[in-house]
Each structure stands twice: as structure tokens, then as C-alpha cells.
Amino acid sequence: MTDEPLTEPTLITLEASPSAVVKHSGVTMAELRPLFDNGFTAIAASGAAIAGPAFAIYRGDPSSRFDLELGFPVSQPLTAPVAADVTVEPSQLPAGQALAVSHLGSYDELPAAWSRLGEEAARRDLRPTGWYEVYVTEPSPEIDPATLRSDLFLLL
């Protein structure tokens, strides 16, 4: 995540940091909402020392089935999984090169922002290995969707 929004696709270096996550394998886009709601609720209830905004890491084909890791960065790594309705596991945010851009606006507009980032990666002949969203602005029922900020990272 960057302090200031990235208005243009920018090549950056991500540093690994501890996180608490809920993992899902073989999901589709249509299944995301309840997975997000249940996963983020479980992490908040786990006792994890949340130290930043929520994120989602995707690996696989977004038009088909993919693996999903939902989480939060933490100031203290979990020492073991925390079992509840879903299991919260210790993990680590990815490190390495990424092509990044910030999206300002509704989550409904994220596909267009991802397309823009993918087109730039193709133009630069970069080979993504996954993608990663950081929800910089915490959503709430009262928030104006136009003010939401999501940082998007194509992992390389």
C-alpha cells in the first residue's frame, strides 16, 4: 500500500509483512460477498493485532475458479491458526515486484481499473502471477462509494 494514491500504473517493490488470513480454494466471483463478510468478521473476532486495511489476494483465473486469501496485516504474527466458523491462519503479505494503481470510486468500477492495469502490464511485457487488492478506505453503509480507495497490485 502507498500513502498517496497512484494515479498511473507504477512498478513498485512490495515488502513482506505478517498477516492474518482466511483462505478459500476454487471460488468464483459470484461467491465473493459472503466469503468476504464471514472472513473479515472471523479475523476481527480472532484476537489478531490488526495493523492496517483489509486485503484480498487472488491466484488463478478470475473468469473461472481461483484461490482467495482474505486478511489484514498484523503487528504481531499469529503463532497458530485460530479455529472458529472459519479458520484464521498466520500468513504473510507477498513480497516482490508489482504493477500498482489506486482506484478511487465504487467497487462496481474495479473491473475497469483491473483492465487498465492488465493492459499496462501487457504493454510492458510483464507476466502477472496473481493480483492483490487493498481496501484503503473502510466501507460502511454511510460512505459515499465515490470516496472509496482501493489499491490494486498485479504481482509479478
N, C-alpha and C positions, 0 to 999 in steps of 0.2 A: 504494500500500500504506500502511496505517496502522500505527503502533506497537502500539496496543491493538486487540483485536478489536472490530468494530462489531456490537453485538448487535441493533440495529434498523436497517432501511434508512435511509440517511443520504445527503443530497445533498452531494457534495464536488466540489472542483476538482482535477483531475489536472494535473501539470506534465509537460511533455515531457522525456524523457531518452534518451540514446543506448542502443541495444540491438544485440545480435547475434541474428539470427533465421534460421530455415529456413521457407520459405513453401510452401504447398500450395494448389492451386485445385481446387474441385469435389469435395471429400471428403464422406464420410458418417460418422456416429457410429461405425458398425461398423469403420471403417478407422483409428480413432484410435490404438489402443495401439501398433502398430509404428511409426507416424509419430512419436509422442512418443518412444519408445525410441531410434529412429535419429536423430531431430532433436537431442535433448538430448545424445546421445553425440557427434554431429558438432560441436556448438557447443563442448563441453568440450575436444575434441581440436583445435579450430581455433586455439588460442592467444589467443582473445578474453579480455580482462581482466574476467572475471565479477565483478559487484559487487552481486549480490542474488539473490533466489529466482527460480526458473523461472516463466514465464508462458505463457499461450496466449490469443491474440486471435482471435475468431471473427466473421466477417461473412457474412450470408446467413441462410438458413432452416435452423435446427438439425434440423428434421424431414425435411429433404431433403438437398440438397447445399449446401455453404458453403465459404468460403475460410478458411484456417487459417494463423496465424503463430505459431510456437513460438520462444521465446527466453529470453534472460537480459538484464537491464540490464548495462551495461558501464561501467567507469570511464574507458576510452579508446575513442572510436568506432573501428570498423574503417575503414580507409582504402579498402578494396576487398573484393569478395567473395572468400571462401576456398573453392576447389573441392575436393571430396573425393567420397565416395559420394553425399552431398547437398551442395548449395552453401549456405554460411553467408554471409548478407548483412548489411551495415550497415542499421540501421533506427532507429526512434525509437518509444518508448512514446507512446501517444496523450495528447494534452492536451485539456483542456476539462472540461465538466460531466459528472458521472456519478452514478448512484444506486448506492450500495455497501452491502454487508453482508458479515460474516465468517461462514463456515461452519466449525463445529467438528465433525469426525467423518469418517466414511468417504467416499471418493469416490463410492461407490454411492448416497449420500444427496444428492449435488449437484443432481440434477434437482428435488427438492423445494425446496431452497434457491433455485434459479433461479426456480421457480414463484412462490415467496413474493415475490421481488424484482420479477418481472414484474407480479404483481398490484398491488404498491405503485406501480409506475410507471404502470399504467393508472389507478389511483385518483387519482394526482396529474396525470393527463393529460400524461405525459411521453412523448416519442417516441424510443425507442432506435434507434441507428444500428449497434450492434454490441455484443458482450459480451466480457468480458475476465476471466480467472481468474489469480490469483497464488497459487502453491503455497508458502505461507509456511513450512510445515513440510516439510522434505525427506523424501520417502518412502523407506523401506528395508524389507527383509523382516522385520526385527526389531521395527518400530514397531507400536504398538497403533493400529489405524485410528481409534479413538475420539479420539486425541490430535492428529489431523491438523487443520491450519488452512489454509483456502483463502479468500482474499479475492475476492469477486465484484463486478464493476463492470458496470453497464449504461451504455454510452456514449450520451450524449445529443447 
